[in-house]
Amino acid sequence: MAMDASELEKLILGSMPDATIRIDDLRGDGDHYAAYVTSEAFRGKSRVQQHQLVYQALQGAMGGQLHALALHTSVPDEV
């Protein structure tokens, strides 16, 4: 069972409401996505910790509904 990109975005926003998210469906199958997530929640955290926050937000969907996720995380630029 595939996951819709909007559902993926909804799950991430549920944990990180300030996030700016872009999701690309890499194969058009709803199973392989690239997600670009920018959030203040990532500030001061290592790349691994940032990715862990996103995976926690997905509530176990990785490996089930979601087969592959190329994850790109960043903090917002300082103004």
TANORKA-V847248 format. One record per residue. N is the residue number from 1. PSI is psi in whole degrees, 0 to 359 (* if undefined). NEAR is the number of other C-alpha atoms within 12 Angstrom. Layout:
n: [N/N]
psi: [PSI/PSI]
near: [NEAR/NEAR]
This chain:
n: [1/2/3/4/5/6/7/8/9/10/11/12/13/14/15/16/17/18/19/20/21/22/23/24/25/26/27/28/29/30/31/32/33/34/35/36/37/38/39/40/41/42/43/44/45/46/47/48/49/50/51/52/53/54/55/56/57/58/59/60/61/62/63/64/65/66/67/68/69/70/71/72/73/74/75/76/77/78/79]
psi: [124/163/134/144/325/327/320/313/317/317/317/314/333/330/333/78/337/357/143/126/135/130/127/129/108/331/356/17/0/12/340/108/157/129/130/112/125/127/145/336/340/346/130/0/150/165/319/315/322/314/323/322/319/315/322/321/332/355/46/7/335/132/349/263/330/115/315/137/113/111/130/117/152/164/155/149/144/139/*]
near: [13/23/27/22/28/19/20/37/29/23/26/36/25/18/23/25/18/18/28/24/29/23/29/26/25/17/14/15/18/25/27/27/30/26/29/26/36/29/29/22/28/27/18/14/17/15/19/16/17/27/27/23/30/39/28/19/25/28/21/16/24/26/17/17/23/27/22/24/31/23/27/25/33/28/23/18/11/8/3]
